[in-house]
Amino acid sequence: MKGVILAGGLGTRLYPLTKVTNKHLLPVGPKPMIYYPLETLVNAGIEDIMIVTGGNNAGDFLRLLGNGKEFGLKDISYTYQEGEGGIAAALSLAEHFVDGEKVAVMLGDNIIEGSMREAVHRFEEQGKGAKIMLKKVPDPRRFGVPELDGEKVVRILEKPENPPSDFAVIGIYMYDGQVFDFVRTLEPSARGELEITDVNNAYIEQGSMTYEILDGWWADAGTSFESLLRASNLVMKDGAGRPGD
């Protein structure tokens, strides 16, 4: 199973910090933001990882992460996204890297407490389809929200006025190789992006979507100065400043 971290975009909501660097290189506690999703994938047993980045500071990722030996990897792959086309568009750049295997996708500004090792293991046993990670939040209208029927995901609504549940779809997704076929069928949304919610709903319509509820805290560190501060506080309170094993 391969891993992809999406770390592109212009980070305009964190301007002027992002005037001089990619937001995923900003500090969260004692480490750059990108370290946390990378360590999460490595701790889940994923050893083959690609970073999708963009903007004017893409070379800084290579200087920071090198070939991945510091994280116990044999190598890290990199690819470059021109502009901003949405999460699904960024993921499409990793198709040749994934090469038909299963893939765990993580947004570069998502930080979790604990491990996703068991979720990855269950997805590997799943056979085909996709898996999303959910977390109960106080303000689901800000996120993609799942409508659930027991163990089944009925649909996902993007930033709904009347959320069908208290859960948010966080930025960790697992897919089989069919994901790129779904991405190719997408049309840009009203905001001009290829939406990952449309990919997830395609798997739901196929009947091959499962979900896991995340234990521990979750921080979406890159959406505002408040979220960056909250993530830093959570990491420092957690002690070691890294996801657990």
C-alpha positions as CSV (number, residue, x, y, z in Angstrom):
1,M,0.0,0.0,0.0
2,K,1.3,3.4,-0.9
3,G,0.9,6.8,0.7
4,V,0.3,10.3,-0.8
5,I,0.5,13.5,1.1
6,L,-1.2,16.5,-0.5
7,A,0.8,19.6,0.4
8,G,0.1,22.1,-2.5
9,G,-2.0,25.2,-2.6
10,L,-1.2,28.8,-2.0
11,G,-2.2,29.0,1.7
12,T,-3.8,32.4,1.3
13,R,-5.7,32.2,4.6
14,L,-2.3,32.2,6.4
15,Y,-0.9,35.2,4.6
16,P,1.6,36.9,5.2
17,L,3.3,33.8,6.7
18,T,2.8,32.0,3.4
19,K,4.3,34.9,1.4
20,V,7.7,33.4,2.1
21,T,7.0,29.6,2.5
22,N,4.5,26.9,1.8
23,K,2.0,26.6,4.7
24,H,2.9,22.9,5.2
25,L,6.4,24.0,6.2
26,L,5.1,26.3,9.0
27,P,5.9,25.2,12.6
28,V,3.4,23.3,14.6
29,G,4.9,22.9,18.0
30,P,8.4,21.7,17.6
31,K,8.2,20.4,14.1
32,P,7.2,21.6,10.6
33,M,3.6,20.8,9.8
34,I,4.5,18.3,7.1
35,Y,6.3,16.0,9.6
36,Y,3.0,15.0,11.2
37,P,1.2,13.4,8.3
38,L,4.4,11.9,7.1
39,E,5.0,10.3,10.5
40,T,1.4,9.1,10.7
41,L,1.7,7.2,7.4
42,V,5.1,5.7,8.4
43,N,3.6,4.7,11.8
44,A,0.8,3.0,9.9
45,G,3.3,0.8,8.1
46,I,3.4,2.6,4.8
47,E,6.9,2.8,3.4
48,D,6.4,4.2,-0.1
49,I,5.2,7.9,0.0
50,M,4.8,10.7,-2.5
51,I,4.5,14.4,-1.6
52,V,2.3,16.5,-4.0
53,T,3.3,20.1,-3.6
54,G,3.3,23.4,-5.5
55,G,3.8,27.1,-5.3
56,N,7.1,29.0,-5.2
57,N,8.6,27.0,-2.4
58,A,8.4,23.4,-3.6
59,G,12.1,22.9,-3.5
60,D,12.1,23.5,0.3
61,F,10.3,20.1,0.8
62,L,13.3,18.4,-0.8
63,R,15.7,20.3,1.4
64,L,13.7,19.5,4.5
65,L,12.7,15.9,3.9
66,G,15.5,14.7,1.6
67,N,15.2,11.1,0.6
68,G,13.2,10.1,3.7
69,K,15.9,8.2,5.6
70,E,15.3,10.3,8.6
71,F,11.8,8.8,8.8
72,G,12.9,5.2,8.2
73,L,11.9,5.3,4.5
74,K,13.9,4.0,1.6
75,D,12.9,7.0,-0.5
76,I,10.3,9.8,-0.9
77,S,8.8,10.7,-4.3
78,Y,7.8,14.3,-5.2
79,T,5.5,15.8,-7.8
80,Y,4.5,19.4,-8.6
81,Q,0.9,20.8,-8.9
82,E,0.5,23.9,-10.9
83,G,-2.1,26.2,-9.5
84,E,-5.0,25.0,-7.3
85,G,-7.5,22.6,-8.8
86,G,-8.8,20.8,-5.7
87,I,-7.9,17.8,-3.7
88,A,-9.0,15.3,-6.4
89,A,-6.9,17.2,-9.0
90,A,-3.9,17.0,-6.7
91,L,-4.4,13.3,-6.1
92,S,-4.6,12.6,-9.9
93,L,-0.9,13.7,-10.2
94,A,0.0,10.6,-8.2
95,E,-1.6,8.0,-10.5
96,H,1.7,6.7,-12.0
97,F,3.2,6.5,-8.5
98,V,0.3,4.6,-7.1
99,D,0.4,2.3,-10.2
100,G,-2.9,0.4,-9.4
101,E,-2.1,-0.3,-5.8
102,K,-4.2,0.8,-2.8
103,V,-3.3,4.2,-1.5
104,A,-3.7,6.1,1.8
105,V,-4.2,9.9,1.1
106,M,-3.6,12.5,3.8
107,L,-3.9,16.2,3.6
108,G,-0.7,17.9,4.6
109,D,-2.3,20.1,7.2
110,N,-4.1,17.3,9.0
111,I,-2.7,16.2,12.4
112,I,-4.1,13.4,14.4
113,E,-3.5,12.0,17.9
114,G,-2.5,8.4,17.9
115,S,-2.3,6.0,15.1
116,M,-4.2,4.9,12.0
117,R,-2.4,1.6,11.7
118,E,-5.5,-0.5,12.5
119,A,-7.7,1.4,10.0
120,V,-5.1,0.8,7.3
121,H,-4.9,-2.8,8.2
122,R,-8.7,-3.2,8.0
123,F,-8.7,-1.4,4.6
124,E,-6.1,-3.8,3.3
125,E,-8.3,-6.7,4.3
126,Q,-11.4,-4.9,2.7
127,G,-10.5,-6.1,-0.8
128,K,-11.8,-3.2,-2.9
129,G,-13.4,0.2,-2.5
130,A,-12.6,3.1,-0.2
131,K,-12.5,4.1,3.5
132,I,-12.9,7.5,5.0
133,M,-12.0,8.7,8.5
134,L,-14.7,10.5,10.6
135,K,-14.5,12.7,13.7
136,K,-17.3,14.1,15.8
137,V,-17.1,17.9,15.7
138,P,-19.1,20.8,17.3
139,D,-19.5,22.6,14.0
140,P,-20.1,20.1,11.2
141,R,-21.4,22.8,8.8
142,R,-17.8,23.8,8.1
143,F,-16.9,20.3,6.6
144,G,-17.9,17.5,4.4
145,V,-20.6,15.7,6.5
146,P,-21.6,12.0,6.2
147,E,-25.2,10.8,6.3
148,L,-24.9,7.4,8.1
149,D,-27.2,4.4,8.4
150,G,-25.6,2.1,10.9
151,E,-22.4,0.8,9.3
152,K,-23.3,2.3,5.9
153,V,-22.4,5.7,4.5
154,V,-25.5,6.9,2.6
155,R,-23.9,10.1,1.1
156,I,-21.6,13.0,1.9
157,L,-22.7,16.6,1.8
158,E,-20.2,19.4,1.5
159,K,-20.7,22.2,4.1
160,P,-24.5,21.5,4.5
161,E,-26.8,24.1,6.2
162,N,-28.5,21.2,8.0
163,P,-25.9,18.5,8.7
164,P,-27.3,15.0,8.7
165,S,-24.8,14.0,11.5
166,D,-22.3,15.5,13.9
167,F,-19.3,14.0,12.1
168,A,-16.8,15.6,9.7
169,V,-15.0,13.7,7.0
170,I,-11.4,14.5,7.9
171,G,-8.5,14.7,5.5
172,I,-7.5,11.0,5.5
173,Y,-8.8,8.8,2.7
174,M,-8.0,5.3,1.5
175,Y,-8.7,4.1,-2.0
176,D,-8.2,1.2,-4.4
177,G,-6.8,1.8,-7.9
178,Q,-10.2,2.7,-9.2
179,V,-10.0,6.2,-7.6
180,F,-8.3,7.6,-10.7
181,D,-11.0,6.4,-13.0
182,F,-13.5,8.3,-10.8
183,V,-11.4,11.4,-10.8
184,R,-11.3,11.4,-14.6
185,T,-15.1,11.6,-14.7
186,L,-15.4,14.7,-12.5
187,E,-16.5,18.1,-13.6
188,P,-15.3,21.2,-11.7
189,S,-17.5,22.4,-8.9
190,A,-18.9,25.9,-8.6
191,R,-15.6,27.0,-7.1
192,G,-13.7,25.6,-10.1
193,E,-12.2,22.6,-8.3
194,L,-12.4,18.8,-8.6
195,E,-13.9,17.8,-5.3
196,I,-12.8,14.8,-3.3
197,T,-16.4,14.6,-2.0
198,D,-17.6,13.7,-5.5
199,V,-15.0,10.9,-5.6
200,N,-16.2,9.6,-2.2
201,N,-19.8,9.7,-3.3
202,A,-18.9,7.7,-6.4
203,Y,-17.6,4.9,-4.1
204,I,-20.8,5.2,-2.0
205,E,-23.0,4.8,-5.0
206,Q,-21.0,1.7,-5.9
207,G,-21.6,0.3,-2.4
208,S,-17.9,0.0,-1.6
209,M,-17.3,2.8,1.0
210,T,-16.6,2.0,4.6
211,Y,-15.7,4.4,7.5
212,E,-13.8,4.5,10.7
213,I,-14.3,6.9,13.6
214,L,-11.0,8.5,14.7
215,D,-10.0,8.1,18.4
216,G,-8.2,11.0,20.0
217,W,-8.0,14.6,18.7
218,W,-7.8,15.9,15.2
219,A,-6.5,19.2,14.0
220,D,-6.9,20.8,10.6
221,A,-3.9,23.1,11.1
222,G,-3.9,25.0,7.9
223,T,-7.2,26.7,7.6
224,S,-6.7,29.8,9.8
225,F,-4.3,31.3,12.4
226,E,-6.7,30.0,15.1
227,S,-6.4,26.5,13.7
228,L,-2.6,26.7,13.5
229,L,-2.5,27.8,17.1
230,R,-4.9,25.1,18.2
231,A,-2.8,22.4,16.5
232,S,0.3,23.7,18.1
233,N,-1.3,23.7,21.6
234,L,-2.6,20.2,21.1
235,V,0.8,18.9,19.9
236,M,2.6,20.5,22.8
237,K,0.1,19.3,25.3
238,D,0.4,15.8,23.8
239,G,4.1,15.8,24.9
240,A,6.4,14.4,22.3
241,G,5.0,16.5,19.4
242,R,4.3,13.5,17.1
243,P,1.6,10.9,16.5
244,G,1.8,7.9,18.7
245,D,2.7,4.4,17.6
